[in-house]
Amino acid sequence: MKKKSEKGKGIYNVIAIGGGTAGLVTTSAIAGLGGRAALIEKHKMGGDCLNYGCVPSKALIASARMVQNIRDSAKWGLDKQEPQFDFNRVFSAMRASRAKIEPNDSVERFEGLGVDVFQGEARFVSPRELEINGQRLRARHFVIAAGSRAGIPHIEGIEDVPYFTNETIFDRLEEKPESMIVIGGGPIGSELSQVMSRLGVKVHLVQRPSQILVREDPEVSQLVRQRFTDEGLIIHSGVETRKVYRENGKICLELTPEGENGKPQTVVADAMLVAAGRIPNVEKLNLEAAGVDYNKRGIVVNEFLQSSQPHIWAAGDIAGSYQFTHMADYHARLVVQNIIKSSLPLPLPKAKVDISVLPWATYTSPEVARVGLNETDAKEKNISYDRYQLQMDDVDRAILEKTDEGFIKVLTVKGSDKILGVTIVSEHAGDLLHEFVLAMKHNIGLGKIAKTIHAYPTFAEAARKLGDSYNRTRLTARTKSIFTWLFQRQIN
């Protein structure tokens, strides 16, 4: 039996920088296959998703949804009532849920899997060597998975006022503020704006573009915006942030509508959350010493996720692509595959990144989920398409659950049932999307979905209904006349 090498000594097969999803998946896979792997994390294991992103935000979303359901209880035939809850206990419940998941990403678990875990800040000293806590580590391959952090917009005075980001709000918001400014109408800003509003905070959502959730079709954004407005959120869109300052214990944000004739206005609140984009964590890695190219989006990589140094790879947010946990997971799996292929005596062709079927979801109420092209994309790229749309109030289960707001929109190749993209705006949209994701990945068209038995009554039955919509388009006037003639022959 081969003697286990002393921690930090000798050469590792792979060293991953960053203990988030990409680093965890990479090192556990390499160790599980018998390789020697090390993982370096400067702060908290689990990275952004566990500590400051998906996990705590979705726990709060679940609590806020329950609060809103109680508030809307008359819809279910119950007595109308105001929800009774303690703001701090809601946050405590979120932290308890997070703590239940934490052991999966812990140092102890990964050391038990055979990964050498180092806690500290890594910096390259050469293309083949890095330094952490005064110790030098060497490896055949390095995977940079150091993630990203909240970007702070250039607003006059912002360095002089207190504010939260997604990295601080879940643990440092100690009391319920009566009001809050949220800067940024993307997924993070939109989700947390609705959460805070449902928990009784007066929310001002400030957005430079005129549309919130700018990646989505205008009708999608408008539906979500209307729900926000109905629930009491105040949305300031199409505005420029001029200046922020404190006055009488309040945060004051000066806004100017876009255009020369816009009149300034001042939004006043007790607290402020900045959710205005992300910045890759490249500065402290000393990438120059490693000869690794990078820019404002992150590490520059090729289609195999290799940097300018072929043995140094990048995965997750820092690779400059879509910043999703499932993207980091996909990157890590692809990097592991390519490291193995490149390590063989006769190297095999490496796998290329393919995000043509990339799903994502924003967990507002209603949720917004998408895969592939939406109409905005298709029009910009001059791609011809057919559109099939189903309103959720045509889905029996949605009616029964009082969640019949929204729609599913499917785009197909013109004259075909081949799916180009799907957008869902509905409760459970993130879960409903995946039948279409699987269909797109394996080239299954709407016609075959219609031939698949779906349990009744389920939300998933919506997919079959959309397949039926496609099949009805195949019933031309000529086809119908033929069938009419056949049926008439049987009874005459």
Number of C-alpha atoms within 10 A of each C-alpha: 3 4 5 8 11 8 13 15 11 10 17 20 19 25 30 28 28 28 30 25 28 32 33 26 19 30 31 21 19 22 20 14 10 11 17 20 25 30 25 24 23 16 12 17 26 24 24 21 15 21 23 19 17 15 20 24 23 17 18 24 23 15 19 20 17 14 20 18 15 19 17 17 16 12 13 13 8 10 12 13 11 13 15 9 11 11 16 13 10 17 21 15 15 22 18 14 15 18 15 9 13 17 14 13 18 17 22 12 13 21 15 10 14 19 25 21 23 19 17 14 16 24 20 21 17 15 19 18 18 22 17 16 11 9 10 15 21 21 21 15 22 27 27 25 32 30 29 22 17 16 14 16 14 11 14 14 13 16 12 10 14 12 17 17 21 21 14 13 18 20 15 9 13 11 9 17 17 14 20 24 24 28 25 24 27 18 21 23 25 24 20 25 29 25 25 23 22 23 22 16 20 20 26 22 24 28 23 20 16 15 19 27 24 14 15 20 15 14 10 20 17 15 16 22 19 12 16 22 13 10 13 17 21 18 18 20 18 17 20 20 22 16 16 21 18 17 9 6 10 16 23 21 23 19 22 19 18 16 10 7 8 12 10 13 14 15 16 20 21 17 22 25 21 21 24 21 18 15 17 23 19 19 10 10 19 16 18 13 15 19 15 20 14 20 10 12 17 22 28 19 22 15 11 18 24 23 22 17 16 14 17 24 29 31 33 29 27 27 28 21 15 15 15 18 20 16 21 28 20 19 28 27 16 21 25 19 16 21 22 16 16 15 13 9 7 8 12 12 9 16 14 13 14 12 13 13 18 17 21 19 20 19 25 24 22 21 19 28 25 28 24 22 23 19 21 13 15 16 12 8 10 9 13 14 20 16 18 18 16 18 16 22 16 13 21 17 19 21 14 12 12 13 17 19 17 22 23 23 19 29 24 21 15 14 12 15 21 19 26 23 27 25 28 27 28 25 25 20 24 19 13 19 23 16 12 25 21 12 17 22 12 9 12 16 19 27 19 14 20 20 12 12 9 16 9 10 13 12 21 19 20 24 23 19 20 21 22 18 18 22 16 11 9 12 12 10 8 9 10 12 12 12 12 11 10 11 11 10 9 7 6 5
